[in-house]
Amino acid sequence: MNPSPPTPPTSATPSAASAISGHFDTRTAATEVAGDIFDHLGGPCDLAVLFGSYHHTAAFAEAAEAIRQTIMPTTLLGVTAESVLGVDRELEGLAGMSLLAIRAPGVQLQPWRFDPETDAAMLDDPAAIRDFLHIDDDLRAILMFADPFSTPITKLLPAIVGCGGPDRSIPVVGGMSSGASQPGHNALVIDNTVTRNGAVGVTISGKVAVDIIVSQGCRPVGKPVVVTKAKGNVIQELGGRKALDIVQEMASGLDEEERELLAAGLLVGTVINEYKPRFGRGDFLVRNILGYDKQRGAIAVGDMPRVGQTVQFHVRDAESAHEDLLLLLEDQQLKDTPLGACLISCNGRGSRLFKDEDSRDVQTIRSRLGEIPLAGFFAAGEIGPIGDESFLHGHTASLAIFRSI
């Protein structure tokens, strides 16, 4: 189902603002962030994106309403999370609320809500999905948040991405709510509706540019190898040998530093574009290894690898994650200064990954793009494109960068 049609976008100079509050009381936190945004913008905005830590879940509806009354956004999107980030801080493990507001004359916003009980039938109908999402020729991106317990994300996301047909992949950015450990305890906001299940989003078209970068934060180890036998999510052979033998051989050839990183877990990346002459950073879709079958010499992975596909093993590495984000931001520095940005970060990043520095990702973005308005959250799965197709990730930082055009 979709909310009521949006009101026309505001007409004013392009601008944006962000705010963050660490106050434990939900109404106070909402008043603080809404007030800061109003002080910066001085009036209504087109899009407001609200993030609240799980401390604010019970009164998240009241927070959303206070923000709607104060800054009067055309579209309000919101989600609860384990932790939030914004402006220049990442409030890990603390009460937090952050808000990003964007005013972009000429932008077209179409809010929507996916109810898994009533809307699942359309996932096999690309035309129905296009109508549901109001996708047109001026589409820039879709921003979406989903409840992991109730949303069939492995069907919903591919259905959205593929509804444009074989020649047009739909760009999607967002993440999974991380504010609860059981069903019914996350909160999602779309305009004046608060829901505990499904997904909410906004389709963004018109006079705004949305660049999406995804930093996977992993270091390749060993050499690329081709899948020669697989079934479902199980890789049985690599390069004509038992997959587990290849893993053990790779591990034995690592240096001491890489072995220490390996102790935190091994990942596997599958090549996105097999036609490239060489594979490097950003060419692999990285997934967890779910288990090992010592008797058969096979490995189970969080993907569906196919015979003939090239794979590369990876390890999580703070320095590689930092360098990767820096490299992706370098291209963005060649463009105009953004209006603002929305960061969806894995809840395994932050101080869990960068143990020597607080707010590393936020500070890295600000060091490259300037002190732009920024807000976001730590997710239980991040959505963003690798190559031309958007996927659900783990271990990544997915950044949506908004510019006026």
C-alpha positions as CSV (number, residue, x, y, z in Angstrom):
1,M,0.0,0.0,0.0
2,N,1.1,3.6,-0.6
3,P,0.5,6.7,1.6
4,S,-1.7,9.5,0.3
5,P,-0.2,11.4,-2.7
6,P,2.6,13.9,-1.7
7,T,2.0,17.6,-1.8
8,P,3.9,19.6,-4.5
9,P,7.6,20.2,-3.7
10,T,8.6,23.4,-2.0
11,S,9.9,26.2,-4.2
12,A,13.1,27.8,-2.8
13,T,16.9,27.8,-3.1
14,P,18.4,24.3,-2.8
15,S,19.7,23.7,0.7
16,A,20.0,21.0,3.4
17,A,20.7,20.6,7.1
18,S,21.4,17.8,9.5
19,A,21.2,17.6,13.3
20,I,21.9,15.0,16.0
21,S,20.8,14.7,19.7
22,G,22.1,12.4,22.4
23,H,19.2,13.1,24.7
24,F,17.6,10.0,26.2
25,D,14.1,11.5,26.3
26,T,12.5,11.0,22.9
27,R,10.4,14.2,22.8
28,T,13.3,16.3,23.9
29,A,15.6,14.7,21.3
30,A,13.0,15.3,18.6
31,T,12.5,18.9,19.6
32,E,16.3,19.4,19.5
33,V,16.9,18.0,16.1
34,A,13.8,19.6,14.6
35,G,14.7,23.0,16.1
36,D,18.2,22.8,14.7
37,I,17.0,22.0,11.3
38,F,14.4,24.8,11.3
39,D,17.1,27.3,12.5
40,H,19.2,26.3,9.4
41,L,16.5,26.1,6.8
42,G,14.0,28.6,8.1
43,G,11.0,26.8,6.6
44,P,9.6,23.6,5.0
45,C,11.8,21.0,3.2
46,D,11.1,18.4,0.6
47,L,12.6,15.3,2.2
48,A,13.4,14.6,5.8
49,V,15.0,11.3,6.9
50,L,14.8,10.5,10.6
51,F,16.9,7.9,12.5
52,G,16.4,6.9,16.1
53,S,18.2,4.5,18.4
54,Y,16.2,1.7,19.9
55,H,15.9,3.8,23.1
56,H,13.3,6.0,21.1
57,T,11.3,3.2,19.6
58,A,8.3,3.4,22.0
59,A,7.7,7.1,21.3
60,F,9.0,7.2,17.7
61,A,5.6,8.1,16.4
62,E,5.5,11.2,18.6
63,A,9.0,12.1,17.5
64,A,8.0,11.9,13.9
65,E,4.9,14.0,14.4
66,A,6.9,16.7,16.2
67,I,9.3,16.8,13.3
68,R,6.5,17.0,10.8
69,Q,4.9,19.9,12.7
70,T,8.2,21.8,13.0
71,I,9.9,21.5,9.6
72,M,6.9,20.4,7.5
73,P,8.6,18.0,5.1
74,T,6.8,17.0,1.9
75,T,8.0,13.4,2.7
76,L,9.2,12.0,5.9
77,L,11.1,8.7,6.1
78,G,12.3,7.1,9.3
79,V,13.7,4.0,10.9
80,T,14.9,2.8,14.3
81,A,18.3,1.3,14.8
82,E,20.9,-0.1,17.2
83,S,22.8,3.2,16.9
84,V,22.6,6.4,14.8
85,L,25.1,8.8,13.4
86,G,24.9,12.4,12.2
87,V,26.8,15.7,11.6
88,D,30.2,14.8,13.0
89,R,29.4,11.9,15.4
90,E,28.6,8.3,15.6
91,L,26.6,7.6,18.8
92,E,27.3,3.9,19.2
93,G,25.5,2.1,22.0
94,L,24.0,5.4,23.2
95,A,20.6,7.1,22.9
96,G,20.6,9.0,19.7
97,M,18.4,10.7,17.2
98,S,19.6,12.2,13.9
99,L,17.8,14.0,11.1
100,L,18.6,15.0,7.5
101,A,16.5,17.5,5.7
102,I,16.8,18.5,2.0
103,R,15.2,21.2,0.1
104,A,15.6,20.7,-3.7
105,P,13.3,22.7,-6.0
106,G,12.1,20.5,-8.9
107,V,12.6,17.2,-7.0
108,Q,9.7,14.7,-7.2
109,L,9.1,12.4,-4.2
110,Q,6.8,9.4,-4.2
111,P,6.5,7.8,-0.7
112,W,5.5,4.1,-0.5
113,R,5.0,1.4,2.0
114,F,5.4,-2.4,1.3
115,D,3.1,-4.5,3.4
116,P,4.3,-8.2,3.2
117,E,0.8,-9.4,3.9
118,T,-0.9,-7.6,1.1
119,D,1.7,-6.6,-1.4
120,A,3.9,-9.7,-1.8
121,A,1.8,-11.0,-4.8
122,M,3.1,-8.2,-7.0
123,L,6.8,-9.2,-6.7
124,D,6.4,-11.4,-9.8
125,D,4.9,-8.6,-11.8
126,P,7.5,-5.9,-12.9
127,A,4.8,-3.6,-14.3
128,A,3.0,-3.7,-11.0
129,I,6.1,-2.8,-9.1
130,R,6.9,0.1,-11.5
131,D,3.4,1.5,-10.9
132,F,3.7,0.9,-7.1
133,L,7.0,2.7,-6.9
134,H,6.0,5.5,-9.4
135,I,9.1,4.8,-11.5
136,D,9.5,7.2,-14.4
137,D,12.2,8.4,-16.9
138,D,13.5,11.0,-14.4
139,L,14.2,8.4,-11.7
140,R,17.3,9.2,-9.6
141,A,17.2,6.6,-6.9
142,I,15.0,4.8,-4.4
143,L,15.7,5.2,-0.7
144,M,14.3,2.4,1.4
145,F,14.4,1.0,4.9
146,A,13.0,-2.4,5.9
147,D,12.2,-4.6,9.0
148,P,14.4,-7.7,8.7
149,F,11.9,-10.0,10.5
150,S,8.9,-9.4,8.2
151,T,10.3,-8.3,4.9
152,P,11.1,-10.9,2.2
153,I,14.1,-8.7,1.2
154,T,15.7,-11.5,-0.9
155,K,12.7,-11.3,-3.2
156,L,11.7,-7.6,-2.7
157,L,15.1,-6.0,-3.5
158,P,15.7,-8.1,-6.7
159,A,12.1,-7.4,-7.8
160,I,12.7,-3.6,-7.4
161,V,16.1,-3.7,-9.0
162,G,14.9,-5.7,-12.0
163,C,11.6,-4.1,-12.6
164,G,13.2,-1.7,-15.1
165,G,13.9,-4.6,-17.5
166,P,17.2,-6.0,-18.8
167,D,18.5,-2.6,-20.0
168,R,17.8,-0.6,-16.8
169,S,18.8,-1.5,-13.3
170,I,17.0,0.6,-10.6
171,P,19.4,2.2,-8.1
172,V,18.4,1.5,-4.5
173,V,20.1,2.6,-1.3
174,G,19.1,2.0,2.3
175,G,19.2,-0.6,4.9
176,M,17.6,-3.0,7.4
177,S,16.4,-1.8,10.8
178,S,18.7,-2.9,13.6
179,G,16.8,-1.6,16.6
180,A,15.3,-4.9,17.8
181,S,16.1,-8.6,18.4
182,Q,12.6,-9.8,17.8
183,P,9.7,-9.2,15.4
184,G,7.4,-6.3,16.0
185,H,9.9,-4.1,17.9
186,N,11.4,-2.0,15.0
187,A,9.6,1.1,13.9
188,L,9.4,2.5,10.4
189,V,8.0,5.9,9.4
190,I,6.5,7.1,6.1
191,D,4.9,10.5,6.4
192,N,2.2,10.2,9.1
193,T,2.3,6.4,9.2
194,V,4.3,4.3,11.7
195,T,4.6,0.6,11.0
196,R,6.3,-2.3,12.7
197,N,6.7,-4.5,9.6
198,G,7.5,-4.5,6.0
199,A,9.4,-1.7,4.2
200,V,9.1,2.0,3.6
201,G,10.7,4.1,1.0
202,V,10.7,7.1,-1.3
203,T,11.2,7.2,-5.0
204,I,13.3,10.2,-5.9
205,S,13.0,11.8,-9.4
206,G,13.5,15.2,-11.0
207,K,16.0,17.9,-10.3
208,V,18.3,16.2,-7.9
209,A,21.3,14.0,-8.5
210,V,21.9,11.0,-6.2
211,D,25.3,9.3,-6.3
212,I,25.6,6.1,-4.3
213,I,28.9,4.6,-3.2
214,V,29.4,1.3,-1.4
215,S,32.6,0.6,0.6
216,Q,32.8,-3.1,1.4
217,G,35.7,-2.7,3.8
218,C,37.5,-6.0,3.0
219,R,41.0,-7.0,1.9
220,P,41.4,-9.7,-0.8
221,V,43.6,-12.6,0.2
222,G,45.0,-15.4,-2.0
223,K,44.3,-15.4,-5.7
224,P,41.1,-15.4,-7.8
225,V,39.8,-18.9,-8.6
226,V,37.0,-20.2,-10.8
227,V,34.0,-22.2,-9.4
228,T,34.0,-25.6,-11.2
229,K,31.3,-27.4,-9.2
230,A,28.5,-25.9,-7.2
231,K,25.0,-26.6,-6.0
232,G,22.7,-24.0,-4.5
233,N,24.8,-22.0,-2.0
234,V,27.5,-24.7,-1.7
235,I,30.8,-24.5,-3.6
236,Q,32.0,-28.0,-4.1
237,E,35.0,-27.4,-6.3
238,L,37.3,-24.5,-7.1
239,G,39.7,-24.9,-10.1
240,G,38.9,-28.5,-10.3
241,R,39.8,-29.3,-6.7
242,K,37.8,-29.6,-3.5
243,A,36.9,-26.1,-2.3
244,L,38.0,-26.7,1.2
245,D,41.5,-27.7,0.0
246,I,41.8,-24.4,-1.8
247,V,40.8,-22.6,1.4
248,Q,43.4,-24.4,3.5
249,E,46.1,-23.9,0.9
250,M,45.3,-20.2,0.7
251,A,45.3,-19.8,4.5
252,S,48.7,-21.5,4.8
253,G,50.2,-19.0,2.4
254,L,49.1,-15.9,4.3
255,D,51.5,-13.7,6.2
256,E,51.2,-13.1,10.0
257,E,49.1,-10.0,9.7
258,E,46.6,-11.6,7.3
259,R,46.4,-14.7,9.5
260,E,45.3,-12.5,12.4
261,L,42.6,-10.9,10.2
262,L,41.6,-14.4,9.1
263,A,40.9,-15.3,12.7
264,A,38.0,-12.9,12.6
265,G,36.4,-14.8,9.8
266,L,36.8,-15.5,6.1
267,L,34.6,-14.0,3.4
268,V,34.2,-14.9,-0.3
269,G,33.6,-12.4,-3.1
270,T,32.0,-13.3,-6.4
271,V,32.9,-11.3,-9.5
272,I,30.2,-8.9,-10.7
273,N,31.4,-8.5,-14.3
274,E,33.3,-11.6,-15.7
275,Y,34.2,-9.7,-18.9
276,K,36.7,-7.4,-17.2
277,P,40.4,-8.2,-18.1
278,R,41.5,-7.8,-14.5
279,F,39.7,-7.8,-11.1
280,G,40.3,-5.4,-8.3
281,R,38.7,-3.6,-5.5
282,G,35.0,-3.1,-6.1
283,D,34.7,-5.9,-8.6
284,F,33.5,-8.5,-6.1
285,L,30.3,-8.9,-4.2
286,V,31.5,-10.0,-0.8
287,R,29.5,-12.5,1.2
288,N,30.0,-14.5,4.4
289,I,31.1,-18.1,4.5
290,L,28.4,-19.9,6.4
291,G,30.1,-23.2,7.0
292,Y,32.5,-26.0,6.0
293,D,31.8,-29.6,5.1
294,K,35.0,-31.4,5.9
295,Q,33.8,-34.7,4.7
296,R,32.9,-33.5,1.2
297,G,35.5,-30.7,1.1
298,A,32.8,-28.1,0.3
299,I,32.0,-24.6,1.7
300,A,28.6,-23.0,2.1
301,V,28.4,-19.2,1.3
302,G,25.8,-16.5,1.6
303,D,25.2,-16.4,-2.2
304,M,24.3,-18.6,-5.1
305,P,27.6,-19.0,-7.0
306,R,27.5,-20.6,-10.4
307,V,29.9,-22.8,-12.3
308,G,32.4,-20.6,-14.3
309,Q,32.2,-17.7,-11.9
310,T,35.4,-16.2,-10.5
311,V,35.6,-15.9,-6.7
312,Q,38.2,-14.2,-4.4
313,F,38.5,-14.8,-0.7
314,H,38.5,-11.7,1.6
315,V,39.1,-10.8,5.2
316,R,37.7,-7.8,7.1
317,D,40.3,-5.1,7.6
318,A,40.0,-1.7,9.1
319,E,42.8,-0.1,7.1
320,S,41.4,-1.5,3.8
321,A,37.9,-0.3,4.8
322,H,39.3,3.2,5.4
323,E,41.3,3.3,2.2
324,D,38.4,2.0,0.1
325,L,36.1,4.7,1.4
326,L,38.8,7.3,0.7
327,L,39.2,6.1,-2.9
328,L,35.5,6.2,-3.6
329,L,35.2,9.7,-2.2
330,E,38.0,10.9,-4.4
331,D,35.8,10.7,-7.4
332,Q,33.1,12.7,-5.6
333,Q,35.5,15.5,-4.8
334,L,35.7,16.2,-8.6
335,K,32.0,17.2,-8.5
336,D,30.1,20.1,-7.0
337,T,29.7,20.3,-3.2
338,P,26.8,18.0,-2.2
339,L,23.6,19.3,-0.6
340,G,23.8,16.5,2.0
341,A,24.4,12.8,2.4
342,C,22.8,9.8,4.1
343,L,25.1,7.1,5.5
344,I,24.0,3.5,6.2
345,S,26.8,1.7,7.9
346,C,27.1,-2.0,9.0
347,N,26.7,-2.4,12.7
348,G,30.0,-4.2,12.6
349,R,31.8,-1.1,11.5
350,G,32.3,1.9,13.9
351,S,34.4,1.1,16.9
352,R,33.9,-2.7,16.3
353,L,36.1,-2.3,13.2
354,F,38.1,1.0,13.8
355,K,39.2,0.3,17.4
356,D,41.6,3.2,17.4
357,E,39.3,6.0,16.5
358,D,35.7,7.2,17.1
359,S,33.4,8.2,14.3
360,R,36.0,7.2,11.6
361,D,33.6,6.9,8.7
362,V,31.8,10.2,9.4
363,Q,35.1,12.0,9.8
364,T,36.4,10.5,6.6
365,I,33.4,11.7,4.7
366,R,33.7,15.2,6.2
367,S,37.5,15.3,5.4
368,R,36.8,14.7,1.7
369,L,33.4,16.3,1.0
370,G,33.5,19.1,3.6
371,E,31.2,19.7,6.5
372,I,28.1,18.7,4.6
373,P,24.8,17.8,6.2
374,L,25.0,14.1,7.1
375,A,22.8,11.7,9.0
376,G,22.4,7.9,9.1
377,F,22.4,4.7,11.1
378,F,24.1,1.4,11.8
379,A,22.1,-1.2,10.0
380,A,21.5,-5.0,10.1
381,G,22.2,-5.1,6.4
382,E,23.0,-2.3,4.0
383,I,21.6,-1.7,0.5
384,G,23.5,-0.2,-2.4
385,P,25.0,-0.9,-5.8
386,I,28.1,-2.8,-6.7
387,G,28.6,-2.3,-10.4
388,D,25.2,-1.6,-12.0
389,E,23.1,-3.6,-9.6
390,S,22.0,-2.9,-6.1
391,F,22.4,-5.7,-3.5
392,L,21.8,-6.3,0.2
393,H,25.3,-6.3,1.9
394,G,27.0,-6.9,5.2
395,H,30.2,-5.2,6.4
396,T,29.7,-2.2,4.2
397,A,29.2,1.6,4.3
398,S,26.6,2.7,1.8
399,L,26.5,6.4,1.2
400,A,23.8,8.4,-0.8
401,I,25.1,11.8,-1.9
402,F,22.5,14.4,-2.9
403,R,23.3,17.3,-5.3
404,S,21.0,19.9,-6.9
405,I,20.9,20.0,-10.7
